Amino acid sequence: MNAFRQDYSKGSLEKAALMDNPYNQFEKWFNEVVESGAPEPNAVFLSTVNEQAQPSCRTVLIKEFNDNGFIFYTNYESKKASDISVNPSVSLLFFWHSLQRQVRIEGKAFSISPEKSDAYFKTRSRSSQIGANISPQSNVIESREWLENAYQNFDQNQDQIDRPVFWGGYTVLPHYFEFWQGRTSRLHDRFIYSLNNKGAWTIKRLAP
Ligand SMILES: Cc1cc2nc3c(=O)[nH]c(=O)nc-3n(C[C@H](O)[C@H](O)[C@H](O)COP(=O)(O)O)c2cc1C
């Protein structure tokens, strides 16, 4: 494994250069990773914790972000949804290898309005709309054949496809951000933004 070792020297992060607001800082870094040509820069690791305090992590795609949160879409009967229903505290982790950067977010997940989920669902391809309808996400199924038959049956019998009630978006509203920039000799730059009791963001540097 030592053969994979890399030194990080693509950038640095100084307090003076940070935006006051973490959403603006996130947007700046997001634009830079898009420009770098990295594939799926909106892919994020979403961690949830269930009733027994067991953490679980999976990738989702962020479809929108602003100061109302980070929105992803999924099945409301999936494992992640079941975890969120008992414990809305979640964590998001973006790892942007092309720029040697990581953004870590902690916050709470809330389901978004049905109207907003409808609007997004309409923009999806027919095949994705069918998939959302027929896949009992996170449940055991008997075979690949079962899945493909369900897809074909749905496709043949539906003209216009509506969003199923069990599918929609969540927004993650952060109270904590960490921006990590890899540096040489493992002396990485880390800055955290946390919300103080007046609702303002405070910025601190952490040791790597
Ligand atoms: C690159 C990538 C993007 C994904 N995007 C989504 C997504 O936006 N929504 C989703 O429900 N699952 C997405 N998945 C699948 C999830 O990682 C996961 O397998 C699925 O949501 C079931 O998770 P759960 O059983 O923990 O609920 C994606 C997987 C990958 C690898």
The ligand as a Tripos MOL2 file, in Angstrom:
@<TRIPOS>MOLECULE
LIG
   31    33     1     0     0
SMALL
NO_CHARGES

@<TRIPOS>ATOM
      1 C1        -21.9090    7.8800   -8.0580 C.3       1 LIG1
      2 C2        -23.1580    7.3940   -7.3620 C.ar      1 LIG1
      3 C3        -24.2540    8.2380   -7.2810 C.ar      1 LIG1
      4 C4        -25.4220    7.8220   -6.6370 C.ar      1 LIG1
      5 N1        -26.4590    8.6980   -6.5190 N.ar      1 LIG1
      6 C5        -27.5690    8.3250   -5.8480 C.ar      1 LIG1
      7 C6        -28.6270    9.2710   -5.6100 C.ar      1 LIG1
      8 O1        -28.5600   10.4540   -5.9730 O.2       1 LIG1
      9 N2        -29.7320    8.8140   -4.9480 N.ar      1 LIG1
     10 C7        -29.8350    7.5360   -4.4960 C.ar      1 LIG1
     11 O2        -30.8630    7.1870   -3.9110 O.2       1 LIG1
     12 N3        -28.8440    6.6360   -4.6560 N.ar      1 LIG1
     13 C8        -27.7160    7.0000   -5.3230 C.ar      1 LIG1
     14 N4        -26.6850    6.1070   -5.4860 N.ar      1 LIG1
     15 C9        -26.8350    4.7430   -4.8980 C.3       1 LIG1
     16 C10       -26.5420    4.8060   -3.3960 C.3       1 LIG1
     17 O3        -25.1490    4.8960   -3.1610 O.3       1 LIG1
     18 C11       -27.1320    3.6200   -2.6160 C.3       1 LIG1
     19 O4        -26.7030    2.3910   -3.1790 O.3       1 LIG1
     20 C12       -28.6630    3.6390   -2.6110 C.3       1 LIG1
     21 O5        -29.1640    4.9550   -2.4680 O.3       1 LIG1
     22 C13       -29.2070    2.7870   -1.4840 C.3       1 LIG1
     23 O6        -28.7190    3.2680   -0.2530 O.3       1 LIG1
     24 P1        -29.3760    2.8490    1.1610 P.3       1 LIG1
     25 O7        -29.7430    1.3970    1.0430 O.co2     1 LIG1
     26 O8        -28.3300    3.1250    2.1680 O.co2     1 LIG1
     27 O9        -30.5930    3.7330    1.3290 O.co2     1 LIG1
     28 C14       -25.4950    6.5110   -6.0980 C.ar      1 LIG1
     29 C15       -24.3740    5.6620   -6.1650 C.ar      1 LIG1
     30 C16       -23.2270    6.1170   -6.7720 C.ar      1 LIG1
     31 C17       -22.0130    5.2060   -6.8010 C.3       1 LIG1
@<TRIPOS>BOND
     1     1     2 1
     2     2     3 ar
     3     2    30 ar
     4     3     4 ar
     5     4     5 ar
     6     4    28 ar
     7     5     6 ar
     8     6     7 ar
     9     6    13 1
    10     7     8 2
    11     7     9 ar
    12     9    10 ar
    13    10    11 2
    14    10    12 ar
    15    12    13 ar
    16    13    14 ar
    17    14    15 1
    18    14    28 ar
    19    15    16 1
    20    16    17 1
    21    16    18 1
    22    18    19 1
    23    18    20 1
    24    20    21 1
    25    20    22 1
    26    22    23 1
    27    23    24 1
    28    24    25 2
    29    24    26 1
    30    24    27 1
    31    28    29 ar
    32    29    30 ar
    33    30    31 1
@<TRIPOS>SUBSTRUCTURE
     1 LIG1         1 GROUP 0 **** ****
